[in-house]
C-alpha cells in the first residue's frame, strides 16, 4: 500500500508540474470569448495591438528557425519539409571521451509525386532520435574513425501548416540480423504569446529493442535582441519497460556573431523519476559554430563542465569537436 501511495504522489506531482505548460497551449482568446459582452474591450483598442504583436512574433519564429537550421538542430531535421543529408564527425576529449572519432548521419528524401508528404529516412542509431532532443553537446562516447553501430531505414508520412503545427508518422526497420522493426509518430504545435513563442511537441514510439514509450517537450522562446534569443526547453521521456521518466531541462542563449559564426550558451539539469525524482547530472557548456565553407561545411568547438551524481557532482571538464556537412537544395 505504501508503494502504491508513493507512486500516486509522484504521478500527481509530475502531472501538476505539466499543468502550467498545458495551460499555455490554449489561446487566451478562448477564455475571453466566454466573458459577458459588456465586459469586452472595444475591438478598436485590440486591433491596434495586432500589428506590433504580429511583427514581434514573426521575428521570433524567423530567428528561431534560422538558428535551428544554422546549428543543424534536430528540430530542423524533423520539421523542415525538404530533402536533406547530414553527416557528422565527432570527437570528445575529457569526460566520457575516447580516442576514436565517431561517424554518424541521417538523411530525409521526399519522394516524387507525393506533394512532399511521403519521405524516405535513413538514420544511424535511430533510438537516440526518439525524443527530438535539441540539446547540444551531450556526452557521447566517441585515433580511428568508428562506423555507426546501427543503421535504420523508414518511410515517413508528413503533414504541416507552416509555422503552426507539424505531424509525422514513421514505420521502419533497423538493418541488422535479425531485422528489428520500429514505429513512431510525432506532433508539434506552436503559437506566439506577446513577446514569447510557445511550442509543444509530443512523440509516441515503439522499438523492438527498447519497447514502447513517449516524449513530451515544451519550448519557450523569446527574442532578447536581433542577434540574441533565449530558449527554455523541458523534456520528459517515458519508457514502459523501465517504468521511468528521463527528465531534462535546458536553458539556452543563442547569439549570432556574424553571418558565418554563432554561439550557444547552455545550462542543463538531467534527472530521472524512479525510484524518486532526482538529478543525475548537471551540464554547463559554450558551443562555437563556424561556417567553414560556403553554406554546407560547419565546425563546432564546445568546452563543457559535467557534474555527474556518480562522481558526487564534482566538475568533470570535456572538450567536444564536430565537423558537419549539410546537403540540401538550398546549399
N, C-alpha and C positions, 0 to 999 in steps of 0.2 A: 504493500500500500504506500509506503514512504517513497519507494522508487517511482510509482505512478504519479504521486504528488509532485515530486521533483521535476519529472518530465513535463507535467502540466504547467508548472511555474515557469520552466524555461521556454516552453512554447508560447505562453501568454506574454512573456517578456519580449520574445522575438517579434510576435505579431504587433505588439504595442509600439515597438521601435520602427516598424514599417508604416504605421498609420499616417505619420506626417508626410511621408513620401507619396503614399497612395492618395492622400487628400489633395496633393498638388496636381494630380492628373486631371481633376475636374475643374474646368474654367469657372472663374468667378461669375461669368455671365449667367450660368445656370442658376446660381443662388439668387442673383439679382432679379431673375425672371419671376421668382416666386413672391417678390415683395409687392405690397399694395401699390396701385398706380399713383396715389397721392404722395408716396414717399420717393417716387422715382426722380432721378436727377434729370433736368431738362436735357434733351438729346443734343442740343447745340453745344453744350459745355463738353460732353463726352466726345463729340465729333472732333473738337479741336485737339484732343489728345491722340487721335488716330495717327496722324502724320508723324509726330516725333516717336511714338511707340513703334510704328512700323519701321522707321528708319533705324532705330536702335536695334530692334530685333533682327533686321536684315544684316546689320553689321556683325552681330554676334554669330549668326548662322554662317555667314560667308567666311568670317575669320576662323571659326572653329573647323569648318570643312577644309579650308586651306591648310591649317595646322595639321590636321589628321592626315591629309594627303602628303604633306612635306615630310612628316615623320614616319610615313609608311605604316600608319596606325592600323590596328585590327578593325577599327570602325570603318576605315576607308575600304578595306578589302571586303568586309561583309555587306556594305550598303551601297558602294559605288556600282551602278548598274552598267558596267562596261568590262571588256576583256582586259585582264591584267596578269602579268607574271612577275613574281617577286622571288629573288634569290638572295640568301644571306650567308655570309661567312662571319662567324662569331668566335671570340676568344675571351676568356675571363682569367685574370691573374689575381691571386689572393684568395679571399674567402670563396669556397665552393668552386675554385678554379682548377684547371688541369692544363697539361701541356698541349693538348690537342686543340685543333680548330674545327668547329662544327659547321657542316654544310647543311642548310635547310632551305625550304622554299615552298611556294604554293602558287597555284595558277587558277584563274577563272576565265573560261572562254564561253561567250554566249553563242548559241547555235543559230544558224541562219534560218530564216522564215519562221521565227518564234516570237517576233517583236521584243527581243531581248528579255524574255521571261523564262526561258529554259537555258541553263548553263551546265557546262561540264567542269567539275572541280578536280584538281589534283593537289594533294597536300602531303606534307611529311608530319608524322606524329599528330594525327587529327584529334586525338583525345585531349591534347593541350589547347585546342581551339574551341572547346565546348562552351566556354564562358563568354567569348567575345571580349576577353580581358584586354584592356588597353594599357595596362601598367607597363612602363618601360623599365629596363634594367633589372629585371628579376634575376636571381641567381640561377645560372644554367651550368650544368656540368659539361664543359667543353673539352716532335714538332711536326705532327702529321694532320692531314685533313680527314675527319671521320665522316662517313656517309650516314644519312639518317637511318634510324633503326626500323621505321615503319613508313610505308607509303600507302596512301588511300586514294580511291577513285570514286567519285559520286556524281549523281545528277541532281541539279537544283532547280526548283520552280521558284520564281521570284516575282513579286509584285510590289509596287510602291507608288506613293504620291510624293512628289519631290518635296523635300524638307520635312514634311509632317510625319508620315508613317512608312514603315517598310516591313514586308513579310517575306519569309523564305522557308522552304521545306527541302531537306536533303535526304537522299537514300543512296547508300554506297557500300563499298567493301574495303577492308584493309587487305592489301595484297601481301599475303604470306601463306604458309602452309600450316593448317588449312585456312581457306579464306574466311575472314571474320566480318559479318555484316554490321551495319550501324544505320540508324535513322536519327534525324534531329530536325527541329523546327525552331524558328526564331522570329519574334515580332518586336518592333520598337515604335514608340510614338513620342513625338516631341512637340512642345509648344512654348512660345515666349510668354514671359510674365514680367511686365515692367522692363527692367534692365537685365533680367535673367532669362536664360533658356533652360527648360527642364526636359530631360529625356529619360524615359523609362523603357527598358528592354527586358524581355522575358524569353528564355530558351528552355526547351524540353528535349531530352535526348535519351537514346539507348544505344550502348555499345556492348557487343558481345563480351568484351574484355572487362569492363568496369561496371556493367549493369545500367540501370535507369537512374535519371537524375534531372534536376532543373536548376536554372540560374536566374536570379533577378539582379538587375543592375540599375541604379539610379544615378544620373549625372546632373549636376547643377553647374551652369556656366555663366560667367559674367565677363564682359569686356571692360578691363580696367582703363586702358587707353588703346589707341590704334595698334601699337605693337605688342601689347601685353594682355593676356587672357588668363583668368582663374577658372579652374575646374575642380569640383569635389565629386569623387566617384565612389559610390558604395556598392559592394558586390557580395552576394551570398550564393553559394553553390551547395545544393543538397545532393548527396549520393545515397541511394536507397540501401545499397549493400553495407555501407558503413554507418547508416543512420546518424549522419553528422552533417552539420553545415560548415563549409570552409568560408571564412569571412575575410573581407579585405576592405580597407578604407584608404583611399588615395587623395591627397591634397596636392594639386599641381598648379604651377605657373608656367605658361608658355610665353616666351619673349622672342620676337623677331629682331635680329640684329641688322640684317640687310637682306638683299634678295637671294643670297647664297647660303646664309647660315642662320641658325636659331638655337635657343637654349631652352631646356626644360629643367625646372627645379621641382623636386617631388619628395614628399614625406608620406610614408605608408605604415599602416598597422595591419598585421596579418594575424588571424586567430582561428579558433575552432569553437564549436558549441558543445562538444561532447568530450569528456564527461561533464564539463561545465564550460560556460563561456569564458574564454581566456585568450590572452595574446600569446602567440608563439614566436613572433619576430617583429621588430621594428626596422625600417629601412629609410635612410635619407640619401639622396643622390642628386647629382647635377649631370645633365646629359647635353653635350655639344654635338650638333648635327650640321654637317657641311656638305653642300652640293659640290661634289668633286669634279664632275664632268657633265656639262650640258644639263639636261633635266632627268638623268636616269641613273647616275652613279653617285652614291652618298657614302659618307664616312661618319661614324659615331665614336665618340670618346666619352666614357661615363665613369668618373670616380664615385665610389659608393661607400657607405658605412652600414653594416648589418649588425643588429643587436638580437641574436637568437636566444630563446629561452634555454635551449640545451647548453648554452655556454654562460648561463646566469646573466644574460643580457649585456655581456661585455661587448665592446666595439670590435668588429672584425672588418678591416678595410679590404676593398677589392677594386679592381680596375677592369671595366668591360670595354672591349673594342669590337666594332662591327663594320663590315663593308656590305653595302646593299645595292642591288641592281634592280631597278623597276622598269618593266616594259609594258607600255600600254599605247593606245592610239595617239594620245596627246604628247608623247615624249619622242 
